Amino acid sequence: MNPRELRTPILIAVLLIGGSILLGYLSARNNEDWGAPSSYSARQYGAKAAYLLLLQSGYKVERWSKPPEELPKDAHDVTLVLAGAEHLINDEQGKAIGRFVRSGGRLIITGWPISYTDLPHSLANAPIRVGFAECKPAAPTSLTRARAITQEGSLYWDASVNSQAVHYRDAQGHAVVVSYPLGQGEVIWWSSALPLTNIGIREKGNLDLLLYALGGSRRILWDEYFHTTHNAARAARYAMILRWGEWQAALLGLVMLFAYARRSGPIIPLARPSRLSPLEFVQTMGSVFHKADARLAPLEIGLARLQQLAARRLALPPNVSPEAIAEAMRRRGYGVTEELAHALRAAQDATYDPGLKESASLKHARTIHQVLALLEREQRRNV
């Protein structure tokens, strides 16, 4: 493939990876700027201001980071503020919240999370309210002493389906704050958590709504359980998915980089092995000797080599006999034993035997090679 043809897929992959990183960054920035109604969050939609205000005003308010199953069994005069849950409420948790209310507790809950509990609900969507829409009292109740409040979003309570007490309606007449008794307790629902957020609590009537909804509770539990990642298995699974995604992106980048770099580099032909390599030469010579049935040739070549080396090293005549070579080497201390000298004479006699077997020829060749090794070794030692 031409390197220019790789530019398009590489560019697409880079744009996809870069777009994913940018999207994640913008999403993180968006979440960081707006926040959620947690008592720890000082962002615009956090609820730290409301929590600290209640604390400094003498209310017995505390953060609740335990699961709903551990809510107090005796819930009389206990209020649970469940505002803008960031994690889904499962069936067991929804039933636990219902038990809390039926045992005498008061629940202030906002938005869609009520639909994940076993509490009665009747939610619907209307055209979205632009900005902080003013909502007016529907009837004189304990919660409407604040007169007008502000709400946002598009969620409302369909009061025509259930007979809950409607406290506030928006400009279109949709119920945005309702309440109803359940067992020994009470449920107060808001269409959104805006009145208790850092940005919404300063609006007219919103703080009063929060205070009237809390009433004279002896204990206030501000839910933080559904604002944290409390499902370790789910968090680990998401972390593993993200980790695998990072590895796949890195692997894709490395593969594309390798493919481009490998194809764009200089083209070098493969090195061909030389036909004159030592091993091939040995194999070729062995094949020639085998076809010629030359069992005596290796002995003759070895003895000729021994005579040449002895002439240079021992100052002997060129055609000296192997017996004389062995005798001269023994006198000069080359370590030639009597047995090795007899074997060398036998190798010389074998050169006159036309019926010599291959095994015997190999044995005599080893003897000659052993004597040559003694001469060459001593020569290297004296160099």
C-alpha positions as CSV (number, residue, x, y, z in Angstrom):
1,M,0.0,0.0,0.0
2,N,1.2,3.4,-0.9
3,P,2.1,5.5,2.2
4,R,-0.1,8.3,0.9
5,E,-3.1,5.9,1.0
6,L,-2.5,5.4,4.7
7,R,-2.9,9.1,5.6
8,T,-6.7,9.0,5.4
9,P,-7.3,6.1,7.9
10,I,-4.6,7.5,10.2
11,L,-6.2,10.9,10.1
12,I,-9.6,9.4,10.8
13,A,-8.3,7.4,13.7
14,V,-6.5,10.4,15.2
15,L,-9.7,12.5,14.9
16,L,-11.8,9.8,16.5
17,I,-9.4,9.4,19.5
18,G,-9.0,13.2,19.8
19,G,-12.8,13.7,19.6
20,S,-13.4,11.1,22.4
21,I,-10.8,12.7,24.6
22,L,-12.3,16.2,24.0
23,L,-15.8,14.9,24.6
24,G,-14.7,13.4,27.9
25,Y,-12.9,16.5,28.9
26,L,-15.9,18.7,28.1
27,S,-18.3,16.3,29.9
28,A,-16.0,16.4,33.0
29,R,-15.9,20.2,32.8
30,N,-19.7,20.4,32.4
31,N,-20.2,18.2,35.5
32,E,-17.6,20.1,37.4
33,D,-19.2,23.5,36.6
34,W,-22.8,22.6,37.4
35,G,-22.4,20.0,40.2
36,A,-25.2,18.0,41.9
37,P,-27.3,18.7,45.0
38,S,-24.8,17.2,47.4
39,S,-24.1,18.8,50.8
40,Y,-20.4,18.6,49.9
41,S,-20.7,20.5,46.6
42,A,-20.1,24.2,46.3
43,R,-20.9,24.3,42.6
44,Q,-24.0,26.1,41.2
45,Y,-26.2,23.1,41.6
46,G,-24.6,21.8,44.8
47,A,-26.3,22.0,48.1
48,K,-23.5,23.0,50.5
49,A,-25.1,26.4,51.3
50,A,-28.4,24.9,52.3
51,Y,-26.8,22.3,54.5
52,L,-24.5,24.7,56.3
53,L,-27.3,27.2,56.7
54,L,-29.4,24.5,58.4
55,L,-26.5,23.4,60.6
56,Q,-25.7,27.0,61.7
57,S,-29.4,27.7,62.3
58,G,-29.6,25.0,65.0
59,Y,-31.2,22.2,63.0
60,K,-30.1,18.7,63.8
61,V,-29.0,17.9,60.3
62,E,-26.4,15.2,59.4
63,R,-25.1,13.6,56.3
64,W,-26.5,10.1,55.6
65,S,-24.0,8.0,53.6
66,K,-25.4,4.6,54.5
67,P,-27.8,2.5,52.3
68,P,-31.5,3.0,52.7
69,E,-31.8,-0.4,54.4
70,E,-30.1,1.1,57.4
71,L,-32.5,4.0,57.9
72,P,-33.9,4.3,61.4
73,K,-36.7,1.8,62.2
74,D,-38.4,4.4,64.4
75,A,-38.7,7.2,62.0
76,H,-41.1,9.6,63.8
77,D,-40.0,13.2,63.5
78,V,-37.1,12.1,61.2
79,T,-36.8,13.8,57.7
80,L,-34.8,12.3,54.9
81,V,-33.8,14.8,52.1
82,L,-33.3,12.8,48.9
83,A,-32.4,15.5,46.4
84,G,-31.2,14.8,42.9
85,A,-29.9,11.3,43.3
86,E,-27.1,10.6,40.9
87,H,-27.3,6.8,41.0
88,L,-30.3,4.6,40.4
89,I,-32.3,3.3,43.2
90,N,-32.7,-0.5,43.0
91,D,-35.8,-2.5,44.2
92,E,-34.5,-3.3,47.6
93,Q,-33.5,0.3,48.3
94,G,-36.8,1.6,47.0
95,K,-38.7,-0.7,49.4
96,A,-36.5,0.4,52.3
97,I,-37.3,4.0,51.6
98,G,-41.0,3.1,51.6
99,R,-40.7,1.3,54.9
100,F,-39.0,4.4,56.3
101,V,-41.9,6.6,55.4
102,R,-44.6,4.2,56.5
103,S,-42.9,3.9,59.9
104,G,-43.4,7.6,60.6
105,G,-40.6,9.3,58.6
106,R,-40.9,12.3,56.3
107,L,-39.3,12.2,52.9
108,I,-38.4,15.2,50.7
109,I,-37.6,13.8,47.3
110,T,-37.1,15.6,44.0
111,G,-37.4,14.6,40.4
112,W,-37.5,11.2,38.8
113,P,-36.0,9.1,41.6
114,I,-39.4,8.6,43.2
115,S,-40.4,6.4,40.2
116,Y,-37.7,3.9,41.3
117,T,-39.3,3.4,44.7
118,D,-42.6,1.7,45.7
119,L,-44.0,5.1,46.7
120,P,-47.1,6.2,44.8
121,H,-46.2,8.6,42.0
122,S,-47.7,10.1,38.9
123,L,-45.0,11.8,36.8
124,A,-45.3,13.4,33.4
125,N,-43.4,15.8,31.1
126,A,-44.5,19.2,29.9
127,P,-42.8,21.8,27.7
128,I,-39.6,22.7,29.4
129,R,-39.6,25.7,31.7
130,V,-37.3,28.4,30.4
131,G,-34.9,29.7,33.1
132,F,-36.1,29.9,36.7
133,A,-39.9,29.8,36.2
134,E,-42.1,31.3,38.8
135,C,-44.5,28.9,40.4
136,K,-47.5,30.1,42.5
137,P,-49.4,28.5,45.4
138,A,-52.2,26.3,44.4
139,A,-53.9,26.5,47.8
140,P,-53.2,27.9,51.3
141,T,-51.2,25.2,53.0
142,S,-48.3,24.8,55.4
143,L,-45.9,24.9,52.5
144,T,-47.3,27.8,50.6
145,R,-46.6,30.4,53.2
146,A,-43.5,31.1,51.1
147,R,-45.9,32.5,48.4
148,A,-44.1,32.2,45.0
149,I,-41.1,29.9,44.4
150,T,-39.0,29.1,41.3
151,Q,-38.6,25.8,39.5
152,E,-37.1,24.5,36.2
153,G,-37.1,21.5,33.9
154,S,-40.2,19.9,32.4
155,L,-41.3,17.4,35.0
156,Y,-44.6,17.7,36.8
157,W,-47.1,15.7,38.8
158,D,-50.3,14.6,37.1
159,A,-52.7,15.4,39.9
160,S,-55.7,14.2,37.8
161,V,-54.5,10.6,38.3
162,N,-53.9,10.6,42.1
163,S,-55.4,12.7,44.8
164,Q,-52.3,14.2,46.3
165,A,-52.2,17.7,47.9
166,V,-50.9,20.2,45.3
167,H,-49.0,23.1,46.8
168,Y,-47.5,24.8,43.8
169,R,-48.2,25.0,40.1
170,D,-46.3,26.5,37.2
171,A,-47.6,29.0,34.7
172,Q,-49.3,26.2,32.7
173,G,-51.1,24.9,35.8
174,H,-48.9,21.8,36.2
175,A,-48.2,20.6,39.8
176,V,-44.6,21.1,40.8
177,V,-44.8,20.5,44.6
178,V,-47.1,17.9,46.0
179,S,-47.4,15.9,49.3
180,Y,-49.4,13.0,50.5
181,P,-49.5,10.9,53.7
182,L,-48.3,7.3,53.6
183,G,-48.7,5.0,56.6
184,Q,-47.5,7.0,59.6
185,G,-45.3,9.3,57.5
186,E,-45.4,11.8,54.7
187,V,-43.9,12.2,51.2
188,I,-43.1,15.7,49.8
189,W,-42.2,15.8,46.2
190,W,-40.6,18.6,44.2
191,S,-40.2,18.6,40.4
192,S,-36.6,19.6,40.8
193,A,-34.0,20.2,43.5
194,L,-33.6,23.9,42.4
195,P,-35.0,25.5,45.6
196,L,-32.3,24.0,47.8
197,T,-29.3,24.4,45.4
198,N,-26.6,27.0,45.9
199,I,-27.9,28.9,42.9
200,G,-31.6,28.5,43.6
201,I,-31.8,29.0,47.4
202,R,-31.3,32.7,47.0
203,E,-34.4,33.0,44.8
204,K,-37.6,34.4,46.3
205,G,-39.5,31.9,48.4
206,N,-37.1,28.9,47.8
207,L,-35.4,28.9,51.2
208,D,-38.8,29.3,52.9
209,L,-40.1,26.3,51.0
210,L,-37.2,24.2,52.3
211,L,-37.7,25.3,55.9
212,Y,-41.5,24.8,55.8
213,A,-41.0,21.3,54.3
214,L,-38.6,20.3,57.1
215,G,-41.1,21.5,59.7
216,G,-40.1,20.8,63.3
217,S,-38.1,17.6,62.6
218,R,-36.0,16.5,65.5
219,R,-33.5,14.9,63.1
220,I,-32.7,15.6,59.5
221,L,-30.8,13.1,57.3
222,W,-29.3,14.6,54.2
223,D,-28.7,11.8,51.7
224,E,-25.2,11.4,50.4
225,Y,-25.4,7.7,49.6
226,F,-26.9,8.3,46.1
227,H,-24.3,11.0,45.3
228,T,-21.3,8.6,45.7
229,T,-20.2,5.6,43.8
230,H,-21.3,3.1,46.4
231,N,-21.5,0.0,44.1
232,A,-17.9,-1.2,44.1
233,A,-18.6,-4.0,41.6
234,R,-20.1,-1.5,39.1
235,A,-17.3,1.0,39.7
236,A,-14.7,-1.8,39.1
237,R,-16.5,-2.9,36.0
238,Y,-16.6,0.6,34.6
239,A,-12.9,1.1,35.4
240,M,-12.1,-2.1,33.6
241,I,-14.0,-1.1,30.6
242,L,-12.2,2.3,30.5
243,R,-8.9,0.6,31.0
244,W,-9.6,-1.8,28.1
245,G,-10.6,1.1,25.9
246,E,-7.3,2.9,26.7
247,W,-5.3,-0.2,25.8
248,Q,-7.2,-0.7,22.6
249,A,-6.7,2.9,21.5
250,A,-2.9,2.6,22.4
251,L,-2.7,-0.7,20.5
252,L,-4.4,0.8,17.4
253,G,-2.1,3.8,17.5
254,L,1.0,1.6,17.7
255,V,-0.2,-0.7,14.9
256,M,-0.9,2.2,12.6
257,L,2.4,3.9,13.5
258,F,4.3,0.7,12.9
259,A,2.5,0.1,9.6
260,Y,3.2,3.6,8.3
261,A,6.8,3.7,9.5
262,R,7.6,0.2,8.2
263,R,6.2,1.0,4.8
264,S,7.7,4.4,4.6
265,G,11.2,3.3,5.4
266,P,13.9,2.3,2.8
267,I,13.3,-1.0,1.0
268,I,16.2,-3.3,1.7
269,P,16.4,-6.6,-0.2
270,L,16.7,-9.7,1.9
271,A,20.3,-11.0,2.3
272,R,20.8,-14.2,0.3
273,P,23.2,-16.8,1.8
274,S,26.4,-17.3,-0.1
275,R,26.7,-20.5,-2.1
276,L,30.4,-20.6,-1.0
277,S,29.7,-20.9,2.7
278,P,32.0,-23.3,4.6
279,L,29.2,-25.7,5.5
280,E,27.9,-25.9,2.0
281,F,31.5,-26.5,0.8
282,V,32.0,-29.3,3.2
283,Q,28.7,-30.9,2.2
284,T,29.6,-30.6,-1.5
285,M,33.1,-32.2,-1.0
286,G,31.6,-35.0,1.1
287,S,29.0,-35.7,-1.6
288,V,31.8,-35.8,-4.2
289,F,33.9,-38.2,-2.2
290,H,30.8,-40.4,-1.5
291,K,29.9,-40.6,-5.1
292,A,33.5,-41.4,-6.1
293,D,33.7,-44.1,-3.4
294,A,37.0,-42.4,-2.4
295,R,37.6,-44.0,1.0
296,L,41.4,-43.6,0.7
297,A,41.4,-39.9,-0.3
298,P,40.8,-38.5,3.2
299,L,43.7,-40.5,4.5
300,E,46.0,-39.4,1.7
301,I,45.1,-35.7,2.1
302,G,45.6,-35.9,5.9
303,L,49.0,-37.6,5.6
304,A,50.1,-35.0,3.0
305,R,49.1,-32.2,5.3
306,L,50.9,-33.9,8.2
307,Q,54.1,-34.2,6.1
308,Q,53.9,-30.5,5.2
309,L,53.4,-29.3,8.7
310,A,56.2,-31.6,10.1
311,A,58.6,-30.3,7.4
312,R,58.0,-26.7,8.6
313,R,57.8,-27.4,12.3
314,L,60.3,-30.2,12.8
315,A,62.7,-29.4,9.9
316,L,62.1,-32.9,8.4
317,P,62.3,-33.8,4.7
318,P,59.1,-33.2,2.7
319,N,58.5,-36.9,2.0
320,V,59.3,-38.2,5.5
321,S,57.4,-41.2,6.7
322,P,54.7,-41.1,9.4
323,E,56.9,-43.3,11.6
324,A,59.7,-40.8,11.4
325,I,57.3,-37.9,12.2
326,A,56.0,-39.8,15.3
327,E,59.5,-40.5,16.5
328,A,60.7,-36.9,16.0
329,M,57.6,-35.6,17.8
330,R,58.2,-38.0,20.7
331,R,61.8,-36.9,21.1
332,R,60.8,-33.3,21.2
333,G,58.1,-33.7,23.8
334,Y,54.9,-33.4,21.7
335,G,53.2,-36.1,23.8
336,V,53.0,-38.8,21.1
337,T,52.5,-42.1,22.9
338,E,53.5,-45.5,21.5
339,E,49.9,-46.4,21.0
340,L,49.4,-43.2,18.9
341,A,52.5,-43.9,16.9
342,H,51.3,-47.5,16.1
343,A,47.9,-46.0,15.1
344,L,49.6,-43.5,12.7
345,R,51.6,-46.3,11.1
346,A,48.3,-48.3,10.7
347,A,46.8,-45.2,9.0
348,Q,49.7,-45.1,6.5
349,D,49.4,-48.8,5.8
350,A,45.6,-48.4,5.2
351,T,46.3,-46.1,2.2
352,Y,47.4,-49.2,0.3
353,D,44.3,-51.2,1.1
354,P,41.7,-50.9,-1.8
355,G,39.1,-52.8,0.2
356,L,39.2,-50.4,3.2
357,K,35.8,-49.9,4.9
358,E,34.3,-46.5,5.6
359,S,34.3,-47.1,9.3
360,A,38.0,-48.0,9.3
361,S,38.8,-45.0,7.1
362,L,37.1,-42.7,9.5
363,K,39.1,-44.2,12.4
364,H,42.4,-43.7,10.7
365,A,41.4,-40.1,9.7
366,R,40.7,-39.3,13.4
367,T,44.2,-40.6,14.3
368,I,45.9,-38.3,11.7
369,H,43.7,-35.4,12.9
370,Q,44.9,-36.0,16.5
371,V,48.6,-35.9,15.5
372,L,48.0,-32.7,13.5
373,A,46.3,-31.2,16.4
374,L,49.3,-31.8,18.6
375,L,51.6,-30.2,16.1
376,E,49.4,-27.1,15.6
377,R,48.7,-26.7,19.3
378,E,52.4,-26.7,20.1
379,Q,53.0,-24.3,17.2
380,R,50.4,-21.8,18.5
381,R,51.9,-22.0,22.0
382,N,55.3,-21.0,20.7
383,V,54.1,-18.1,18.5
